């Protein structure tokens, strides 16, 4: 009689060996990658010395040209730049644009690396580094993420910025004017914290455009009407009487003598409701229409005066950004 234990051969219970899993990056390796990224970007970062109180960095954007933040340029002469080796050289101001918070400096011949720009689209949550340089020539960095992205927008002074980039990143002293950097060390834009305390990045597309304009003319033209304005509610009865499809407009509170608005006949107390083809419901709507290509061009302004609608032709002028009006 055959035992059950003698039936077909016994099975091997030892599991077959499996290939070793691909090793995962360690925290130390990741740390090394970040440090390498800072060093790579830092080879094109300098310190800008143009103010006693406002420390700032700058980016070697193209051969002999440094891009930095305009708000850190408190003097237009005796500007110096501290290079990667701690050596300080004189720099001259090529041009500045306060509306985008950008300034361009020119250096004598230097062996600085030129900024390596990233062309990859940005993503919310993307890990980024802020990289700058101290006035003593030492690198400084801060780690964070891109917290929000948006489309084109206007700065508080009316400058056009191609993309809204807000950071969750601590902008330590001296990092403003430095670079926003990806984890491979490529530059995504220039950081600024000089406008209303927000840590924002000026994208490379805006920097390119403004640098080209500053190299051509030393300034960025901005449209100018010569009026001070504030938003105002339009009474519902007046909306119905005038067949207006908006509840607000902007009221003129000041008119600069001999300005485009003054020459067109605009008066204090006029309520602007339309400019060209655009309804005007807030002061920001006016800024959106004052692009450089509008300078010298006529615009029809529709205003409410004495309970009636009136059209006035205004030829857009050009103004310095620091004037506190549109």
C-alpha positions as CSV (number, residue, x, y, z in Angstrom):
1,X,0.0,0.0,0.0
2,X,1.4,3.2,-1.1
3,X,1.6,6.0,1.5
4,X,0.1,9.4,0.6
5,X,3.4,10.9,1.4
6,X,5.0,9.0,-1.5
7,X,2.9,10.7,-4.1
8,X,4.5,13.1,-6.6
9,X,7.6,15.0,-5.5
10,X,7.6,17.5,-2.7
11,X,7.2,21.2,-3.6
12,X,9.9,23.8,-2.6
13,X,8.5,26.3,-0.2
14,X,11.5,28.7,-0.5
15,X,10.3,31.8,-2.4
16,X,12.2,32.6,-5.6
17,X,14.7,35.4,-5.1
18,X,13.6,38.9,-6.4
19,X,15.8,41.5,-7.9
20,X,16.9,44.2,-5.5
21,X,14.6,47.3,-5.7
22,X,16.0,50.5,-7.2
23,X,17.6,52.4,-4.4
24,X,15.6,55.6,-3.5
25,X,17.3,59.0,-3.1
26,X,18.3,59.6,0.4
27,X,17.7,62.9,2.3
28,X,21.4,63.5,2.2
29,X,21.5,63.1,-1.6
30,X,18.5,65.5,-1.9
31,X,20.3,68.0,0.3
32,X,23.4,67.8,-1.9
33,X,21.2,68.4,-5.0
34,X,19.8,71.5,-3.5
35,X,23.2,72.8,-2.4
36,X,24.5,72.2,-5.9
37,X,21.5,74.0,-7.4
38,X,22.2,77.0,-5.2
39,X,25.9,77.0,-6.2
40,X,25.0,76.7,-9.9
41,X,22.6,79.6,-9.9
42,X,24.8,81.6,-7.4
43,X,27.6,81.8,-10.0
44,X,25.4,84.4,-11.7
45,X,24.2,86.2,-8.6
46,X,25.8,89.4,-7.2
47,X,25.2,91.8,-4.3
48,X,24.1,95.3,-5.3
49,X,25.2,98.2,-3.1
50,X,23.1,101.3,-4.0
51,X,21.5,102.1,-0.6
52,X,22.7,102.2,3.0
53,X,19.5,100.6,4.3
54,X,18.2,98.3,1.5
55,X,20.3,95.2,0.9
56,X,19.7,93.7,-2.5
57,X,21.0,91.1,-4.9
58,X,21.2,91.1,-8.7
59,X,21.3,88.6,-11.6
60,X,24.0,88.7,-14.3
61,X,21.3,88.6,-17.0
62,X,23.6,89.0,-20.1
63,X,27.2,89.8,-20.6
64,X,28.0,92.9,-18.5
65,X,24.4,93.6,-17.4
66,X,23.0,93.1,-14.0
67,X,19.2,93.0,-13.3
68,X,18.0,94.1,-9.9
69,X,15.1,95.6,-8.1
70,X,14.4,99.3,-8.7
71,X,13.4,100.0,-5.1
72,X,16.9,99.2,-3.9
73,X,18.5,101.9,-6.1
74,X,18.5,104.8,-3.8
75,X,21.4,106.6,-5.6
76,X,22.2,106.7,-9.2
77,X,25.9,107.3,-8.8
78,X,28.6,105.5,-6.7
79,X,26.9,102.1,-7.2
80,X,29.0,99.1,-6.6
81,X,28.4,95.4,-7.1
82,X,30.0,92.5,-5.1
83,X,31.0,89.6,-7.2
84,X,31.2,85.9,-6.5
85,X,34.7,86.0,-5.1
86,X,33.9,88.9,-2.8
87,X,35.5,91.5,-5.1
88,X,33.7,94.8,-5.4
89,X,33.5,96.7,-8.7
90,X,31.8,99.9,-9.8
91,X,28.5,99.8,-11.8
92,X,26.6,102.3,-13.8
93,X,22.8,102.7,-14.1
94,X,21.5,101.9,-17.6
95,X,17.9,102.4,-16.8
96,X,15.1,101.7,-14.4
97,X,11.4,101.1,-14.3
98,X,9.6,101.5,-11.0
99,X,6.3,100.2,-12.4
100,X,7.8,96.7,-12.7
101,X,10.4,97.2,-9.9
102,X,13.3,96.5,-12.4
103,X,16.6,98.2,-12.9
104,X,19.6,97.4,-15.1
105,X,23.2,98.1,-14.2
106,X,26.3,97.9,-16.4
107,X,29.5,96.3,-15.3
108,X,33.0,96.5,-16.6
109,X,34.4,93.4,-18.2
110,X,33.8,90.4,-15.8
111,X,34.1,86.7,-15.9
112,X,30.8,86.1,-14.1
113,X,28.6,83.3,-15.3
114,X,25.5,84.4,-17.2
115,X,22.1,83.3,-15.8
116,X,20.8,80.0,-17.1
117,X,17.1,80.4,-17.6
118,X,14.5,77.7,-17.3
119,X,11.8,77.5,-20.1
120,X,9.7,75.0,-18.2
121,X,6.2,76.0,-17.2
122,X,5.7,76.7,-13.5
123,X,3.4,74.6,-11.3
124,X,1.7,75.4,-8.0
125,X,3.4,73.4,-5.2
126,X,6.7,73.3,-7.1
127,X,9.8,73.3,-4.9
128,X,11.9,76.4,-5.4
129,X,14.8,78.3,-3.9
130,X,15.4,81.9,-3.5
131,X,19.1,82.7,-4.1
132,X,20.9,85.9,-3.3
133,X,24.3,87.2,-2.2
134,X,25.3,89.3,0.9
135,X,27.2,92.5,0.6
136,X,30.2,90.6,1.9
137,X,29.9,88.3,-1.2
138,X,28.5,85.2,0.6
139,X,25.7,83.2,-1.0
140,X,22.3,83.1,0.8
141,X,19.3,80.8,0.1
142,X,15.8,80.1,1.2
143,X,13.6,77.1,0.4
144,X,9.9,77.2,-0.3
145,X,7.2,76.5,-2.9
146,X,5.2,78.3,-5.5
147,X,2.0,79.0,-3.6
148,X,-0.1,80.4,-6.4
149,X,0.0,81.3,-10.1
150,X,-2.2,83.5,-12.2
151,X,-2.3,85.3,-15.5
152,X,-1.0,88.8,-16.5
153,X,-1.5,91.5,-13.9
154,X,-0.7,95.1,-13.1
155,X,1.6,96.2,-10.3
156,X,0.5,98.9,-7.8
157,X,2.2,101.4,-10.1
158,X,0.6,100.2,-13.3
159,X,3.4,98.0,-14.7
160,X,2.4,95.0,-16.8
161,X,3.7,91.7,-15.4
162,X,3.2,88.7,-17.7
163,X,2.4,86.2,-14.9
164,X,1.4,86.3,-11.3
165,X,3.8,84.2,-9.2
166,X,3.4,84.2,-5.4
167,X,5.8,82.3,-3.1
168,X,5.6,80.5,0.2
169,X,9.2,81.4,0.9
170,X,11.0,83.6,3.4
171,X,12.7,86.5,1.7
172,X,15.5,87.2,4.0
173,X,17.4,90.5,3.8
174,X,19.4,90.6,0.6
175,X,17.4,88.0,-1.2
176,X,15.2,90.6,-3.0
177,X,16.6,91.2,-6.4
178,X,18.0,87.7,-6.4
179,X,16.8,84.7,-8.4
180,X,14.0,82.2,-8.0
181,X,15.6,78.9,-8.8
182,X,14.4,75.4,-9.6
183,X,15.9,72.3,-8.0
184,X,18.4,71.9,-10.9
185,X,19.7,75.5,-10.5
186,X,18.0,77.1,-13.5
187,X,16.5,80.6,-13.0
188,X,12.7,81.1,-13.1
189,X,12.6,84.8,-12.4
190,X,13.6,87.6,-10.1
191,X,12.3,87.9,-6.6
192,X,11.0,91.1,-5.0
193,X,9.4,91.9,-1.7
194,X,9.4,95.6,-2.2
195,X,5.8,96.1,-3.1
196,X,3.2,95.9,-0.2
197,X,5.3,93.3,1.7
198,X,4.4,90.4,-0.6
199,X,7.1,87.9,-1.8
200,X,6.5,87.8,-5.5
201,X,8.6,86.8,-8.5
202,X,8.9,88.8,-11.7
203,X,8.9,86.2,-14.5
204,X,11.7,85.9,-17.0
205,X,9.4,87.0,-19.8
206,X,8.7,90.4,-18.1
207,X,12.4,90.8,-17.3
208,X,13.4,90.2,-20.9
209,X,10.8,92.7,-22.2
210,X,11.8,95.4,-19.7
211,X,15.5,94.9,-20.1
212,X,15.2,95.3,-23.9
213,X,13.2,98.5,-23.5
214,X,15.6,100.0,-21.0
215,X,18.6,99.2,-23.2
216,X,16.8,100.9,-26.1
217,X,15.7,104.1,-24.4
218,X,16.7,104.0,-20.7
219,X,13.0,103.9,-19.6
220,X,9.7,102.2,-20.1
221,X,7.0,104.5,-21.4
222,X,3.8,104.6,-19.5
223,X,0.5,106.1,-20.5
224,X,-0.5,109.2,-18.6
225,X,-3.8,111.0,-18.4
226,X,-3.0,113.4,-15.5
227,X,-5.8,112.8,-13.2
228,X,-6.2,111.4,-9.7
229,X,-9.2,109.1,-9.3
230,X,-11.0,106.8,-6.9
231,X,-13.9,104.4,-7.3
232,X,-17.4,105.6,-6.7
233,X,-20.9,104.1,-6.6
234,X,-23.3,105.2,-9.3
235,X,-26.8,105.7,-7.9
236,X,-29.3,103.1,-9.3
237,X,-31.7,105.8,-10.6
238,X,-28.8,107.4,-12.6
239,X,-27.9,104.0,-13.9
240,X,-31.4,103.6,-15.3
241,X,-31.6,107.1,-16.6
242,X,-28.4,106.8,-18.5
243,X,-28.9,103.2,-19.5
244,X,-25.6,102.2,-17.8
245,X,-24.8,98.5,-17.3
246,X,-22.5,99.1,-14.3
247,X,-22.9,100.0,-10.7
248,X,-19.5,101.8,-10.3
249,X,-17.2,104.2,-12.1
250,X,-14.2,106.3,-11.1
251,X,-14.6,109.9,-10.0
252,X,-11.9,112.5,-10.9
253,X,-10.5,114.1,-7.7
254,X,-7.6,116.0,-9.2
255,X,-6.5,117.2,-12.6
256,X,-2.9,118.1,-13.3
257,X,-2.5,121.4,-15.1
258,X,-1.6,121.1,-18.8
259,X,-2.0,117.3,-18.7
260,X,-3.8,115.3,-21.4
261,X,-7.0,115.2,-19.3
262,X,-6.8,119.0,-18.6
263,X,-6.3,119.8,-22.3
264,X,-9.3,117.5,-23.1
265,X,-11.6,119.4,-20.7
266,X,-11.8,116.9,-17.9
267,X,-13.1,118.5,-14.6
268,X,-12.9,117.5,-11.0
269,X,-16.1,115.7,-10.1
270,X,-16.5,114.0,-13.5
271,X,-17.2,110.3,-13.3
272,X,-15.4,108.2,-15.9
273,X,-17.5,105.2,-17.0
274,X,-15.9,104.2,-20.3
275,X,-12.5,104.6,-21.9
276,X,-12.3,103.5,-25.5
277,X,-14.2,100.3,-25.8
278,X,-13.6,99.3,-22.1
279,X,-16.1,99.9,-19.3
280,X,-14.4,101.6,-16.3
281,X,-15.6,100.3,-12.9
282,X,-12.4,100.7,-10.9
283,X,-9.1,102.6,-11.1
284,X,-7.3,99.4,-12.1
285,X,-9.3,99.4,-15.3
286,X,-7.7,102.6,-16.3
287,X,-4.2,101.3,-15.6
288,X,-4.9,98.3,-17.8
289,X,-5.4,100.6,-20.8
290,X,-2.3,102.7,-20.3
291,X,0.2,100.4,-22.1
292,X,3.3,102.0,-23.7
293,X,1.8,101.5,-27.1
294,X,-1.1,103.8,-26.1
295,X,1.2,106.8,-25.7
296,X,0.3,109.4,-28.3
297,X,-2.9,107.6,-29.2
298,X,-6.4,109.2,-28.8
299,X,-9.0,107.6,-26.5
300,X,-12.6,108.5,-26.2
301,X,-13.5,109.0,-22.5
302,X,-17.2,108.7,-21.6
303,X,-18.0,110.6,-18.4
304,X,-21.0,111.5,-16.3
305,X,-21.2,115.2,-15.7
306,X,-24.3,116.9,-14.2
307,X,-26.4,113.8,-14.6
308,X,-25.7,113.5,-18.4
309,X,-23.2,111.5,-20.5
310,X,-20.5,113.3,-22.3
311,X,-17.7,112.1,-24.6
312,X,-14.3,113.7,-24.5
313,X,-11.3,112.9,-26.7
314,X,-8.0,112.4,-24.7
315,X,-4.6,111.9,-26.3
316,X,-2.6,109.7,-24.0
317,X,0.6,111.2,-22.8
318,X,3.8,109.7,-21.2
319,X,4.7,110.2,-17.6
320,X,7.3,109.2,-15.0
321,X,6.0,106.3,-12.9
322,X,6.6,108.2,-9.6
323,X,3.8,110.7,-10.2
324,X,1.0,109.7,-7.8
325,X,-1.7,109.6,-10.4
326,X,-2.9,107.9,-13.6
